[in-house]
Amino acid sequence: MFGIFLGLVVLMALAYLGWSIIWVAPIAAGVVALTGGLDLLEAYKDTYMGGFVAFAKDWFPVFMLGAIFGKLMENTGMARSVAVAFTKLIGTQRAILGVLVSAAVLTYGGVSLFVVVFAVYPLALSLFREANISRKLIPATVALGAFTFTMTALPGSPQIQNLIPMEYFQTDAMAAPVMGIIAAIIMGGGGYFYLRWREKKLVAQGEVFTEPKEKKEIEQPATTPNFFLSLLPLLTVLLTLNLLNWDVVTALISGIVLIMLLNVTMFKKFIPSMNSGAAGSVIAIINTSAAVGFGTVVREVPGFANLTQLLMGIKGNPLISEAIAVNVLAGATGSASGGMGIALEALGSKYYEIAMNTGISPEAFHRVASLSSGGLDALPHNGAVLTLFAITGMTHKDSYKDIFVVAVLIPVISVAFVILLNTIGIL
């Protein structure tokens, strides 16, 4: 079992240094294989690549279509149209709430987190300027709307972090809706009140809006599509996935087709958008598949039985051990989907068996896995966090402590709370 922990340390250390998990994961898996008595070449070519390929086979269509959907929403101006409408509706006086809601609506509608950052940042800059709020709070505000409750908690979310557990627990995207809604209220409400408290504290310290030293204004079209038409593709994905129970691939295709039909005059943007989305999805699926391959090797070494016994031996509700496993691995990889992929690839069948033999529903295991993936994943080396800083022009020193509170601390508290409710029989 020492080899498994050593492999995790290698994975975490190299990820923190900013090295790509695409080649770091096989090295970490090699450490596990060698210390576990497996043949190194066979462990890589068969075991590791078997897990890698199996995950890519199951999930590449979702990654690709989701990325294309998001890119089309961005390049046709529909994402900006939705964001602008919600920020205008909420008003400058509530700038933080406006940015938060705009990011949340786009993410819950299936738009990629990275696309949301590009779509919302120019609006956030404008609103924070008018409200005279320090730019230090922009990264945490966007992170709260895009990286937390809409990604992992709200039932029916088409984000990959809510979809991956379906395969392991035989559930759907609406799994454990009450548990998810309670966690979403804690994350969204707790994060918002924290940011308002920080806003008042910064104002009291004399910290208000200052113009960026480097203008990072993102070029926007002169006109944007109609808001109601722009909302239709988001609603189409959500409704076909959750009410009509279509497969997520079919739901995303329906959203993509609708975007193109509603923006037929922009047909010249379709091919570049689809090319860009498809290319970006390749890196995303390979990163996650690499992490899952590591989990497959872990599952094959003799020490895995001891690790399983250790985790399952945690006293109390088995949801606790699942939450710990997913959180730790998400933190180690700096990836919500990657960490959850490792944990469920290695332990998913065991947790499903527990669900079948106890009174805890598979839906609860699904929701806790999804919620836990959005906790420690947002540590400083997380790719989405780094992208957020790059776009907003802020640094870890400026804004990371606020991101830590809204995207790490409060999400961890929310999953602990719903597990407590499940333990005492309320959920």
C-alpha positions, 0 to 999 in steps of 0.5 A: 500500500506504501507504493500507492501512496508514493505514486499519489505523492509523485502525481501530486508533487509534479502536478503542483509543479505544473507538469502535464498529467498526460505524462505525469500519470503514467510515471506515477502509475509506474511507481505503483506498478513497480512497488506492487510487483507488476510487470512495468511494461505490461502494466503500462501497455495493458492495464494503464492504457486499458483504463485510459482507452475505456474512459475515452471510448465512453466519454469522448463524445460528451467532451467533444460535443460539450466543447463545440456547444460552448464554443458556438455559444461563445462565437455567435455571441449567445453566451454574452447575450445571456450574461448581459441580460442577467447582469442588466436585470440584477443591476449595477448595485448588486454587481457581485450577484449579477456576475455570479448569476450570469456565470451560473446560468451559462454553466448550468446550461452546459457551457464549458467553464473556460468559455464562461470565464471569457464570456463573463469577465468583460461584464464583470469588469464593467459592473465592478467599475461602475459599482467601484468594487475592487477587482480582487473579487472578480476571480472568486465571483466568477469561480463561485458561479462557474466552478461550484454548485452549477458544476456539481450540486444542482440536479440535472447539470450537464457538466461532466462532473455530474455525468461521470458518476452515472456509469458507476452507480446506474443513475441519471443526471437528476440523482439525489435532487434534494441532497444536491439542492441543499448543497447548492444553497449552502455553496451559492448562498454561503459564497455570496454572503462571504463575497459581500462581506469581503466587499464591505471589508475592502471598501472599509480599507480603502480598496476600490476599483482600479483599472488593470495595468494591462488592458485585457478587454476581450473583443466583443461583437458590436451587436449580440443575438436576442436574449430569449433566442440565446437562452433556447439552446441552454434550455434545450440541452437541460430539458432534453437531458432531464425531462425527455431523458435523452442521452447526453450526446443526443441532448448536446447535438440538439443544442448545437443544431439549434444554435446553428439554425438560430444563427444561420447568417453567421454560418462562416463562424460555424466551422472555426468554432467547431474546429476549435471546440473539437481540438480543445476537447482532445486535451481535456479528455486525454487529461482525464483519461490519463488520470483514470488510467492511473486509477486502473493500475492502482486497482490491480496491485495487491496493496489496493485490497488494503487501501480499500479496507482502510477506506471502508474501515472509516467509521460511520456512513460509507459516504464519508470514505467516498467523499474523502477519496474523491476530494483527496484525488481531486486535490492531488490531480488539480482536476475535479473530473480527473480525481473523481475518475481515479476514485470511481475507477478504483472504488466505484464498484465497491461503493455500488455494492455497498449501496445494493447491500445497505439502505443508502441509495446509489443516487446518494453515492452519485451526488456525494461523488459529484459534490466531492469532486468540486472541493479540493480540486480548486487548489492553487494548481488547478487549470481553471483557477490558473486560466481565471487569473490569466484572463482577469490579470490578477494573481494568487496573492491578490485573489486566491484566498477568496477563491479558496473560501468559495470554491474549496472551503464552503463546498467541503462544508456543504458535502459534510452537511448533506452527509450528516443529514443522510447519516441521521436519516433526514436525506 
